[in-house]
Amino acid sequence: MRKKKNLFEKFADWATLATGSSTAFIIAMSVIIIWGVTGPIFNYSDTWQLVINTGTTIVTFLMVFLIQKSQNKDSKAVHMKLNELIASHQGTSNRMVNIESLGEEDLDRLHQFYTELAQLAEKEGDITRTHSIDAAEENHLVKQTGFKTRKSYTPAKKKQS
């Protein structure tokens, strides 16, 4: 099941481990100290300043891509683990699997929905009660069926016409 990593992936994994180490920090700090100490030797010239500015800019530019690659990989792994938990647990809604592909507006609506569910759960005082989307839809259907039997119930479609 394991696929071979391409050259960039191997390099990115190695670079992420290497640059996140204590040794890398000590090397970076040493470079800065050496640069600072050499200031008087070079009379704090423009070239002396250009060396550190150019070096840090290049390193920062390249690190942005390595960090993003690492973040993307970690994020994907976390999503897969969460999807596995959702899919394997009877009390969860499978509709939540892969919701990261939804648009911002849909995610905001879901967030609002769960905020309201959290408020309801807090009022109930029973932390073991399920409040999944499916359970909420089932509750909605029960409520809707009950409302339809009332004399005051008017379908929304009739109101629109």
C-alpha positions, 0 to 999 in steps of 0.5 A, a space after each residue: 500500500 505504501 507508494 514510493 516518495 518522489 525526490 522532492 518529498 524525500 528532500 522535504 521530509 529530511 529538510 523539515 526534520 533537519 531545520 526543526 532541530 536544535 542543531 539547525 537553531 544553533 547553526 543559525 544563531 552561530 551564523 548571526 553571531 559571526 556576522 555580527 562579530 565581523 561587522 567592525 572588520 568590514 566597517 559595517 559596510 553595505 556589502 556586509 549588510 547585504 550578505 545577511 539580508 540576502 541570506 535570510 531572504 533566500 532561506 525564508 523564501 525556501 522555507 515557506 515552501 518546505 513548511 507548506 509542504 509539511 503542513 499539507 501532508 500533516 493536515 491530510 493525515 489528520 483529516 484521514 484519521 478524523 474521517 476514519 473515526 467518523 466513519 467507524 463510530 455509530 453515533 457520528 454523521 458520515 456527512 462530516 467525512 471530507 467536509 474540508 472540501 466544502 466552500 466557506 459559506 457551507 462551512 460557516 452554516 455548519 459551524 452555526 449549526 454546531 454552535 446551536 447544538 452545543 447551546 442545546 446540549 448545554 441546556 440539557 445537561 446530558 453530555 452523553 446525548 448524541 447531536 449529530 447531523 443525522 440525529 438532528 435531521 431525524 428530530 426535525 422530521 419528527 417535529 415536522 410531522 407533528 407540525 403538519 397535524 396542527 391546524 395552524 400549519 401552512 406549507 412554505 410553498 403555499 406561502 410563497 405563491 
